Amino acid sequence: MFEFIRKRELKARKKGFANGITIGAFLGALVGGLAGILAAPDSGENTRKKLQKNALDIKDNIESDLLEVKDKINNEIAQSIEWLKKEICETKEIFKKEKDENQIQANEDAEEDA
């Protein structure tokens, strides 16, 4: 059981690293794009329009990424719940079997003493 948890933690760390790289690349592209727009010779009105368009694109990308992350988290939660339900059922079965065996042994001991 603990091996499963350890594997999930390692998997989550790897995903976190990959997500960090993705976010870093995204932010780098954003900063580079904004610097390019601001440095380009253009009228103030055109520059504002470009910035507004880029801001809307960024907003849409962030919303899309957040929905994707939300879906992944919900999927992981659902898988974890199913795993826990299975483990609980197996543990209940083990305890029930142990209880039944102890009861049988107690009955046999009582018969021997009688």
VENTAWO-V96467 format. One record per residue. RES is the residue in one small letter. PSI is psi as a letter, one per 30 degrees, with the letter a starting at -180 (NA if undefined). NEAR is the number of other C-alpha atoms within 12 Angstrom. Layout:
BEGIN
RES&PSI&NEAR + RES&PSI&NEAR
END
This chain:
BEGIN
m&e&14 + f&f&9 + e&e&9 + f&e&14 + i&e&14 + r&e&12 + k&e&13 + r&e&19 + e&e&15 + l&e&14 + k&e&15 + a&e&17 + r&e&14 + k&e&14 + k&e&17 + g&e&15 + f&e&14 + a&e&14 + n&e&18 + g&e&14 + i&e&14 + t&e&16 + i&e&18 + g&e&14 + a&e&14 + f&e&18 + l&e&17 + g&e&14 + a&e&16 + l&e&22 + v&e&19 + g&e&15 + g&e&22 + l&e&22 + a&e&17 + g&e&17 + i&e&23 + l&e&20 + a&f&14 + a&k&14 + p&j&12 + d&l&14 + s&l&13 + g&e&14 + e&e&12 + n&e&15 + t&e&21 + r&e&16 + k&e&16 + k&e&22 + l&e&22 + q&e&16 + k&e&17 + n&e&23 + a&e&18 + l&e&14 + d&e&16 + i&e&21 + k&e&15 + d&e&14 + n&e&18 + i&e&20 + e&e&14 + s&e&14 + d&e&18 + l&e&16 + l&e&14 + e&e&15 + v&e&17 + k&e&15 + d&e&14 + k&e&16 + i&e&16 + n&e&14 + n&e&14 + e&e&18 + i&e&15 + a&e&14 + q&e&15 + s&e&17 + i&e&14 + e&e&14 + w&e&18 + l&e&17 + k&e&14 + k&e&15 + e&e&17 + i&e&15 + c&e&14 + e&e&15 + t&e&15 + k&e&14 + e&e&14 + i&e&14 + f&e&14 + k&e&14 + k&e&14 + e&e&14 + k&e&14 + d&e&14 + e&e&14 + n&e&14 + q&e&14 + i&e&14 + q&e&14 + a&e&14 + n&e&14 + e&e&13 + d&e&12 + a&e&11 + e&e&10 + e&e&9 + d&f&8 + a&NA&7
END
